[in-house]
Amino acid sequence: MSTTERDYYELLGVQRGASEAEIKKAFRALARELHPDVSDHPEAEERFKQVVEAYEVLSKSETRELYDRFGHAGLRSGGYQPTGVDFGNLSDLFSAFFGEEMFGGAARPRGRQRGADVAAEVEIELTEAAKGLKREVVFEAEVICHVCEGSGMEPGTEAVTCPTCKGQGMLQQVSNSIFGQVMRTQTCPTCAGAGKVIEHPCDNCRGAGREVDERTLEVEIPAGIHDRQPIRISGEGHAGARGGRAGDVYVVVRVRPDERFVREGDDLVSTLELTMTQAALGGKATVPTLEGETEVTVEPGAQPGTVLTLKGKGMPRLQGFGHGDLRLLLTVLVPRKLDEEQRKLLEQFEASADAVTYAHDEGLFKRLKSVFH
């Protein structure tokens, strides 16, 4: 079964409100059970990949929040793609995720190392978020050195075997204790586990094999995206060490506030100001929407706090199915200054009014609550 058809919490066997520690514990147990180094079950490898993907999403606050809110469709719209990294043996897996060895002690030397992720930010208008768009993002990232092509060595030179560890990348020390001889293994401090040392480092990158460069990426921002929502661009982050996979770029989208609307999920909330007489007599009124102005009908006797709902005039849903609504909260303007004639007219009206004129209906507080249901 495809991972997209399975619930990530179900794959790890935890509840939706599980803590970070509970998710980590569940993943470690399943990884030990399903890793190809341990299990010979025919479906173990596929289940193992699903469990790794589930942990990759739920262990990061930004992807977990996106998944909890919008499910798999939200992850796809947000630019998430499974890493699909082959972690080798089980010790490599735990070291990659948790920075630790399965059996304790120093990590065994590894060649390729994944590059770090990069954070970038882009600002857009609410109207742009409603339509979706492409936007260029500029950021700095480490790239492969153009002089040494990532080797870290001056062109024409070669690395030599580490004299400290004799090319093993590790050092072993045996000591005596009351329990007998104890062997301690540690990463070689001279070559950092590589087994080789560079005698003539590249002048351009000082032996790092990478250099900082300004990069520009075109990011596709999906319609309906929310403020502060990240978009993941796989493999466009900092270059990896020794030929390792590049990190990812997380572009955080900031949606600028629009003075006409307040966003509530996929719905938009706005106000419709009416004069006292407009509210009493009813009629047509013009209101703003994302597509431009439109006319609405106000029934006679409209009360302050009344909510008019325009179906489908809100933000597009991130999953791509339909739109939210536009809810208009009616406010009534009461005259602040009256001339003598206006005052007399109002006094005459008040004298002629009775209980039927001011018939009660739904309470103001209840109507206000309905705006933010």
C-alpha positions as CSV (number, residue, x, y, z in Angstrom):
1,M,0.0,0.0,0.0
2,S,1.3,3.5,-0.8
3,T,2.4,5.6,2.1
4,T,0.0,8.4,0.8
5,E,-2.9,6.0,1.7
6,R,-1.7,5.4,5.2
7,D,-1.9,7.6,8.3
8,Y,1.6,8.5,9.6
9,Y,0.5,8.2,13.2
10,E,-1.0,4.7,12.4
11,L,2.3,3.7,10.7
12,L,4.3,4.5,13.9
13,G,1.6,3.2,16.2
14,V,1.1,6.4,18.2
15,Q,-1.8,8.7,19.0
16,R,-2.2,12.1,17.2
17,G,-1.3,14.0,20.4
18,A,1.9,11.9,20.9
19,S,4.9,13.8,22.3
20,E,8.2,14.1,20.5
21,A,9.7,11.5,22.9
22,E,6.9,9.0,22.2
23,I,7.3,9.4,18.4
24,K,11.1,8.9,18.7
25,K,10.7,5.8,20.9
26,A,8.1,4.3,18.5
27,F,10.3,4.9,15.5
28,R,13.4,3.4,17.1
29,A,11.5,0.3,17.9
30,L,10.1,-0.1,14.4
31,A,13.4,0.7,12.8
32,R,15.1,-2.1,14.8
33,E,12.3,-4.5,13.8
34,L,12.1,-3.7,10.1
35,H,15.5,-2.6,8.9
36,P,16.9,-4.8,6.1
37,D,20.0,-5.5,8.2
38,V,17.7,-7.2,10.8
39,S,14.6,-8.5,9.1
40,D,14.2,-11.0,6.2
41,H,10.5,-10.5,5.9
42,P,9.6,-9.8,2.2
43,E,7.6,-6.7,3.1
44,A,10.0,-5.3,5.7
45,E,11.9,-3.0,3.3
46,E,8.8,-1.3,2.0
47,R,7.4,-0.9,5.6
48,F,10.7,0.4,6.7
49,K,10.6,3.1,4.0
50,Q,7.1,4.1,5.1
51,V,8.1,4.3,8.8
52,V,11.1,6.4,7.9
53,E,8.9,8.8,5.9
54,A,6.4,9.0,8.7
55,Y,9.1,9.8,11.3
56,E,10.6,12.4,8.9
57,V,7.3,14.3,8.8
58,L,6.2,13.9,12.4
59,S,9.6,14.7,14.0
60,K,9.7,18.2,12.5
61,S,7.3,20.8,13.9
62,E,6.7,22.5,10.6
63,T,5.8,19.4,8.6
64,R,3.9,17.8,11.4
65,E,1.7,21.0,11.7
66,L,1.1,21.0,8.0
67,Y,0.2,17.3,8.0
68,D,-2.1,17.6,11.0
69,R,-3.9,20.5,9.4
70,F,-4.1,19.5,5.7
71,G,-3.1,15.8,5.5
72,H,-1.0,14.3,2.7
73,A,-2.5,16.9,0.2
74,G,-1.2,19.7,2.3
75,L,2.3,18.2,2.4
76,R,2.3,17.9,-1.4
77,S,1.0,21.4,-1.9
78,G,3.6,22.7,0.6
79,G,6.4,21.2,-1.5
80,Y,7.3,18.2,0.8
81,Q,8.8,15.1,-0.8
82,P,10.2,12.1,1.0
83,T,14.0,12.2,1.3
84,G,14.4,8.6,0.0
85,V,17.9,8.4,1.5
86,D,19.5,5.0,1.8
87,F,20.9,5.0,5.3
88,G,22.9,1.8,5.0
89,N,23.1,-0.2,8.2
90,L,21.1,0.3,11.3
91,S,23.8,2.3,13.1
92,D,23.9,4.8,10.3
93,L,20.2,5.2,10.5
94,F,20.2,6.2,14.2
95,S,23.3,8.4,13.7
96,A,21.6,10.2,10.8
97,F,18.4,10.9,12.7
98,F,19.5,11.2,16.3
99,G,23.2,12.0,16.1
100,E,24.1,8.9,18.1
101,E,25.2,5.3,17.6
102,M,22.9,2.4,18.2
103,F,25.5,0.6,20.4
104,G,27.1,3.7,21.9
105,G,30.6,4.9,21.5
106,A,32.0,7.1,18.7
107,A,30.5,7.0,15.3
108,R,32.3,5.0,12.7
109,P,33.8,7.0,9.9
110,R,31.5,7.9,7.1
111,G,32.4,9.3,3.7
112,R,29.5,11.3,2.3
113,Q,27.6,13.6,4.5
114,R,24.3,15.4,3.8
115,G,24.4,19.1,3.5
116,A,22.6,21.4,5.9
117,D,19.1,22.8,5.2
118,V,18.7,26.5,4.3
119,A,15.8,28.8,5.4
120,A,14.5,31.5,3.2
121,E,11.5,33.8,3.3
122,V,9.2,35.4,0.7
123,E,6.4,37.9,1.2
124,I,3.2,38.0,-0.9
125,E,-0.2,39.8,-0.8
126,L,-3.4,38.0,0.2
127,T,-4.7,38.4,-3.3
128,E,-1.6,36.6,-4.6
129,A,-2.1,33.9,-2.0
130,A,-5.6,33.4,-3.4
131,K,-4.4,32.9,-6.9
132,G,-1.0,31.2,-6.5
133,L,2.1,32.4,-8.2
134,K,5.7,31.9,-8.9
135,R,8.3,34.0,-7.1
136,E,12.1,34.2,-7.1
137,V,13.8,33.7,-3.8
138,V,17.4,34.8,-3.3
139,F,19.6,33.2,-0.6
140,E,23.2,32.2,0.2
141,A,24.2,28.6,0.3
142,E,27.4,26.5,0.2
143,V,28.0,25.0,-3.2
144,I,30.7,22.7,-4.6
145,C,34.0,24.6,-4.9
146,H,34.5,25.5,-8.6
147,V,38.3,25.2,-8.3
148,C,38.7,21.8,-6.6
149,E,35.3,20.4,-7.6
150,G,34.6,19.4,-4.0
151,S,37.8,17.5,-3.2
152,G,39.2,20.1,-0.9
153,M,42.6,19.6,-2.6
154,E,44.6,22.0,-4.7
155,P,44.2,20.8,-8.3
156,G,47.0,18.4,-9.3
157,T,47.6,17.1,-5.7
158,E,46.2,14.0,-3.9
159,A,45.3,13.2,-0.3
160,V,47.6,10.9,1.6
161,T,46.9,8.1,4.1
162,C,46.4,9.5,7.6
163,P,49.6,8.8,9.6
164,T,47.7,8.7,12.9
165,C,45.1,6.0,12.1
166,K,46.9,4.4,9.1
167,G,43.8,5.0,6.9
168,Q,41.3,3.3,9.3
169,G,39.6,6.5,10.3
170,M,39.3,5.2,13.9
171,L,41.7,4.7,16.9
172,Q,41.4,1.9,19.3
173,Q,42.7,2.0,22.9
174,V,42.8,-1.0,25.2
175,S,42.9,-0.4,29.0
176,N,42.8,-2.7,32.0
177,S,40.0,-2.6,34.5
178,I,38.6,-4.8,37.3
179,F,36.4,-6.4,34.7
180,G,39.3,-7.2,32.4
181,Q,40.4,-5.5,29.3
182,V,38.2,-2.8,27.8
183,M,38.5,-1.6,24.2
184,R,37.6,2.0,23.5
185,T,37.1,3.2,19.9
186,Q,37.1,6.8,18.8
187,T,37.1,8.8,15.6
188,C,40.6,9.7,14.5
189,P,41.2,13.4,15.5
190,T,43.7,14.0,12.7
191,C,41.5,13.0,9.7
192,A,38.1,13.3,11.3
193,G,37.3,9.7,10.3
194,A,38.1,10.1,6.6
195,G,41.3,7.9,6.7
196,K,43.1,10.4,4.5
197,V,44.5,13.9,5.1
198,I,45.0,16.8,2.6
199,E,48.5,18.1,2.6
200,H,47.8,20.8,0.0
201,P,44.3,22.3,0.6
202,C,42.5,24.2,-2.1
203,D,43.4,27.9,-1.8
204,N,39.9,28.9,-2.9
205,C,37.8,27.0,-0.3
206,R,40.6,26.4,2.3
207,G,40.1,22.6,2.0
208,A,36.4,22.6,2.8
209,G,35.4,21.6,-0.8
210,R,32.6,24.1,-0.7
211,E,32.2,27.8,-1.1
212,V,29.4,30.3,-0.4
213,D,27.5,31.5,-3.3
214,E,24.3,33.5,-3.9
215,R,21.5,31.5,-5.4
216,T,18.2,32.3,-7.0
217,L,15.3,29.8,-7.1
218,E,11.9,30.1,-8.6
219,V,9.4,28.9,-6.1
220,E,5.8,27.8,-7.0
221,I,3.5,29.0,-4.3
222,P,0.2,27.2,-4.4
223,A,-3.2,28.9,-4.2
224,G,-4.6,29.0,-0.7
225,I,-1.3,29.0,1.1
226,H,-1.4,30.2,4.7
227,D,0.8,32.7,6.5
228,R,4.1,31.3,7.8
229,Q,3.6,28.0,5.9
230,P,6.9,26.5,4.7
231,I,7.5,25.1,1.2
232,R,10.3,22.5,1.0
233,I,12.5,22.4,-2.1
234,S,14.5,19.2,-2.0
235,G,18.2,19.1,-2.7
236,E,18.7,22.8,-3.2
237,G,20.3,23.6,0.2
238,H,23.9,23.5,1.3
239,A,26.1,21.1,-0.6
240,G,27.0,17.9,1.1
241,A,30.6,17.0,2.2
242,R,32.6,14.5,0.2
243,G,30.0,14.2,-2.5
244,G,27.0,13.8,-0.1
245,R,23.5,14.9,-0.9
246,A,22.7,18.6,-0.7
247,G,20.3,19.8,2.0
248,D,16.9,21.2,1.4
249,V,15.6,24.8,1.2
250,Y,12.6,25.7,3.4
251,V,10.9,28.8,2.0
252,V,8.6,30.4,4.6
253,V,5.8,32.2,2.9
254,R,4.6,35.4,4.7
255,V,1.2,36.6,3.6
256,R,0.8,40.4,4.3
257,P,-2.3,41.5,6.1
258,D,-5.1,42.9,3.9
259,E,-6.9,45.8,5.5
260,R,-10.2,44.7,3.9
261,F,-10.3,41.2,5.3
262,V,-9.4,39.1,8.3
263,R,-8.6,35.5,7.4
264,E,-10.1,32.6,9.5
265,G,-8.8,29.4,7.9
266,D,-10.2,29.4,4.4
267,D,-12.9,32.0,5.2
268,L,-12.6,35.7,5.0
269,V,-14.3,38.1,7.4
270,S,-15.1,41.8,6.6
271,T,-17.4,44.5,7.7
272,L,-20.3,46.2,6.0
273,E,-21.0,49.7,7.3
274,L,-24.6,50.9,7.0
275,T,-26.2,54.2,8.0
276,M,-29.1,54.0,10.5
277,T,-31.6,54.6,7.7
278,Q,-29.9,52.1,5.3
279,A,-30.2,49.5,8.0
280,A,-33.8,50.3,8.6
281,L,-34.9,50.6,5.0
282,G,-32.7,47.9,3.4
283,G,-31.5,47.9,-0.1
284,K,-28.3,47.3,-2.1
285,A,-24.8,47.7,-0.9
286,T,-21.4,47.3,-2.5
287,V,-18.7,45.2,-0.8
288,P,-15.1,44.1,-1.7
289,T,-14.2,40.6,-2.6
290,L,-11.0,39.0,-3.8
291,E,-12.2,39.3,-7.4
292,G,-13.4,42.9,-7.0
293,E,-16.5,44.6,-5.8
294,T,-19.9,43.0,-5.8
295,E,-23.4,43.9,-4.7
296,V,-25.3,42.4,-1.8
297,T,-28.9,42.8,-0.7
298,V,-29.6,44.1,2.8
299,E,-33.0,43.2,4.2
300,P,-35.0,46.0,5.8
301,G,-34.4,46.2,9.6
302,A,-30.9,44.8,9.4
303,Q,-29.5,44.7,12.9
304,P,-25.9,45.4,14.0
305,G,-23.9,42.2,14.3
306,T,-25.9,40.5,11.5
307,V,-23.7,38.3,9.4
308,L,-24.2,38.0,5.6
309,T,-22.4,35.0,4.1
310,L,-21.2,35.0,0.5
311,K,-20.6,31.3,-0.3
312,G,-17.4,30.5,-2.1
313,K,-16.0,34.0,-2.0
314,G,-13.2,33.2,0.5
315,M,-9.8,31.7,0.0
316,P,-9.2,28.6,-2.2
317,R,-8.7,25.5,-0.1
318,L,-5.1,24.3,-0.2
319,Q,-6.1,20.8,-1.3
320,G,-7.6,22.4,-4.4
321,F,-11.3,21.6,-3.8
322,G,-13.5,24.6,-3.6
323,H,-13.3,27.9,-1.7
324,G,-14.1,29.2,1.8
325,D,-16.8,31.8,2.4
326,L,-16.8,35.6,2.8
327,R,-18.6,36.6,6.0
328,L,-19.8,40.2,6.3
329,L,-20.4,41.6,9.7
330,L,-23.0,44.4,9.6
331,T,-22.2,47.6,11.6
332,V,-24.7,50.5,11.9
333,L,-23.5,54.1,12.0
334,V,-25.4,56.3,14.4
335,P,-25.4,60.1,13.6
336,R,-23.2,62.0,15.9
337,K,-24.3,65.6,15.0
338,L,-27.9,66.6,14.2
339,D,-29.3,69.9,13.1
340,E,-32.5,71.1,14.6
341,E,-34.7,69.8,11.7
342,Q,-33.1,66.4,11.8
343,R,-33.6,66.2,15.6
344,K,-37.3,67.0,15.2
345,L,-37.7,64.4,12.6
346,L,-36.1,61.7,14.8
347,E,-38.2,62.8,17.8
348,Q,-41.4,62.5,15.7
349,F,-40.3,59.1,14.5
350,E,-39.6,58.0,18.1
351,A,-42.9,59.3,19.3
352,S,-44.7,57.2,16.6
353,A,-42.7,54.0,17.3
354,D,-44.1,51.2,19.3
355,A,-43.0,47.6,20.4
356,V,-43.6,46.3,17.0
357,T,-41.2,48.8,15.5
358,Y,-38.4,47.5,17.7
359,A,-39.3,43.8,17.7
360,H,-36.6,41.7,19.3
361,D,-34.9,38.9,17.4
362,E,-31.6,37.0,17.8
363,G,-29.3,38.6,20.4
364,L,-26.3,40.6,19.4
365,F,-23.8,38.4,21.3
366,K,-25.1,35.3,19.6
367,R,-24.7,37.0,16.2
368,L,-21.2,38.1,16.9
369,K,-20.2,34.6,17.9
370,S,-21.5,33.2,14.6
371,V,-18.9,35.3,12.7
372,F,-16.0,33.2,14.2
373,H,-17.7,29.8,14.5
